[in-house]
Amino acid sequence: MRPTFSTSGTSRTAGHAAFDLRYDSFVSVLRTLALLLTAGALLDGAIAADAPGSSLAAPPTQAITSRAVMTGEQVMRILDETVDWYRTLGAQQQSATQPSDLLILYANRQIADRAIGLAFEIARANAELLSSEADVAQKAAADAASSPQALQRVQQQLDGRRAKIQAEIASTQRRLAAAPKAQGAEVQTRISELQSELDLVNARRNLHGSMSQFTYQSDANGAGVNALKAHIDAIAVSIPSSSGGAGPAGAAAGSASGSAAAPTASSPLSTGSDNGSGRLGIWDLAANVLRLSDKIRTIDIVDRRTAALQDTFMQIRTPPQEKIKALSARGDALAEQADSSNGAALKGVRDQFDTLAWLFKQTAAILLPLSQEGVLLDQYRRNLSSWRDNAKSQYLDALKALGVRLAILLALLAIVFVAAEAWRRGVLRYVQEPRRRYQLLLVRRIVFWALVVAIVGFTFATDLGSLATFAGLLTAGVAVAMQSVLVSIVGYFFLIGKYGIRVGDRVQIGSVTGEVIDLGLVRLHLMELSGQGSLGPTGRVVAFANSIVFQASGGIFKQIPGVNLAWHDITLTLPPKADPSAMKEKLLAAANQVLSEYSEDMARQTREIQKTTSLHAGGEAQAQVQLRFSASGVEALVRYPVQLQRAAEIDERISRELLKVITDAAA
């Protein structure tokens, strides 16, 4: 760009100077861009060299890069494994149900709080070593073009150049205000050139600022160490017992947390501290066996996790031990070097001694907690072993108690089964009457299942008092809800009694006469018989609830088994002029003449009635005639027995004979 004014030598000189300045600035920008590209390439090479599995040779500062005994990834892996192990205290707390369990849990909590505190001490000490490595690496690379320090120096130079241009612009603006009108254009042009130069410097400054920020964020040493420290602090805050940090304060916090946790851990004692010895129910004994089995399994899992963590700490113990030996050997070598050094070299030896002392202290801060971790985890595993032995002893006792209860249950059920089978065989052998045999077998079935339910219920029950209360309430509810059904069931036992009914009996219930075709536990069924003429089935089945035996308005009339006899009667009005006594004799003779044909069967049935009812009065079943006065004259009541199968036939023949006697007397 050429100046727009050339009226004098002074102005041309100023224009050439401005052009040279802009040219130099442009060249400087190109150089800066080339420098940044070179820095990016070097940074990519450094990242590739630090990547895992890289085949590049180690940097010459081998002593500096080997300060830390663990990488950041190893530190985080150890912390994650330790925190996961620490969280097994929750599973132990759920399994602790005995006072001895709570004591072991309290001791394990104390050990776990201290162990995780030492783990954070190890992590923080190694993070300090990693931070020291990062600082030394940055100082060693401070003169490199790709280092953040070099970019920062360029940024500072640009800041100074920017301030100088701004001051010159301000001075030129003041000169413009006081300059004559003829020089105003020249001064204004100068201000424009300075403003353009300032814009270019600002652009360079922004570019360097962005590159500096990118280089700082891409610094694997500095940014990675800071992220590691932040991650360690975040994990420590997430664990209340370890949030106090390492050292005595952290240990005190852990102890306080363990003390506070002891009452909390005792909460399971109120829910299930009984090991099953005070409760005799098989259900509780089986649940206790399963609970103890789960407890043993939980203890084994925690022990395996503890052993794995112990192995991890044993493996990472070797690098700090070797580091301590190397630092001791380096210190001895420096001591020999100090004996033969002059005053100028002693200052460098002293700085190395200070560095070695700090490294020894930080490495010892890792090695000592690792040794303490081993001792604590040994004690932790001994506590778990004692807990496991105690749980196994309880498990065997509970298993033995469960086996005894199951043996008692099986023995009682076997006795009941044997008794029921003996009952059945005795009934089948010694009771020949089908009806009586059926009743005894029914009672056997009821008694058998009632005993089985009672034995199983009392065996599985935990609290007999609660079982009795529950059974009482349940029985009352069932009695109210199923009152009619229960009454019918009770009526069933009355119906099958000594004078009860059975299938095939002819009964009369109310106005219904029928033959029993089914007798159930709740109701009975009758095949209805015709009430007029010959008794025959009508084709209808009538059902009655067994509770009818308790109804006052009802009633069941039943023929005695083997007896088919009934009594009918006829009322006749005697003629006015007839002799009542003679008429009585004639009517009685006519009725007996008809009944003589059925006398043998009626005599047998009469004897059966006397045998069944133990009633010996009344003699044979014969016709009877009874005279009585009425408004119309003298009446004769003829009463005679009939066979139910031939009732209509007998009624017709007797009626015909009696009518003949009355007709002859009237004539």
Buried (B, 14 or more C-beta within 10 A) or exposed (E): EEBEEEEEEEBEEBBEEBBEEBEEBEEBBEEBEEBBEEBBEBBEEBEEEBEEEEEEEEBEEEEBBBBBBBBBEBBBBBBEBBBEBBEBBEBBBBBBBBEBBBBBBBBBBBBBBBBBBBBBBBBBBBBBBBBBBBBBBBEBBEEBBBBBBBBBBBBEEBEEBBEEBBEBBEEBBEEBEEBEEEEEBBBBBBBEBBBBBBEBBEEBBEBBBEBBEBBEEBBBBBEBBBEBBEBBBEBBEEBBBBBBBBEEEBBEBBBBBBEEBBEEBBEBBEEBBEBBEEBBBBEBBBBBBEBBBBBBEBBEEBBEBBEEBBEBBEEBBEBBBEBBEBBEEBBEEBEEBBEEBEEEEEEEBEEBBEBBEBBBEBBBBBBBBBBBBBEBBEBBBEBBEBBBEBBBEBBEBBBEBBEEBBEBBEEBBEEBEEBBEEBBEEBEEEBEEEBEBBBBBBBBEEBBEEBBEEBBEBBBBBEEEEBEEEEEEEEEEEEEEEEEBBBBBEBBBBBBEEEBBBEEBBBBBBEBBBBBBEBEEBBBBBBBBEEEEEBEEEEEEBEBBBBBBEEEEEEBEBBBEEBBBEEBEBEBEBBEEBEBEEBBEBBBEBBBEBBEEBBEBBEBBBEBBBEEEEEEEEEEBBBBBEBEEEEEEBBBBBBBBBBBEBBBBBBEBBBEBBEEBBEEBEE
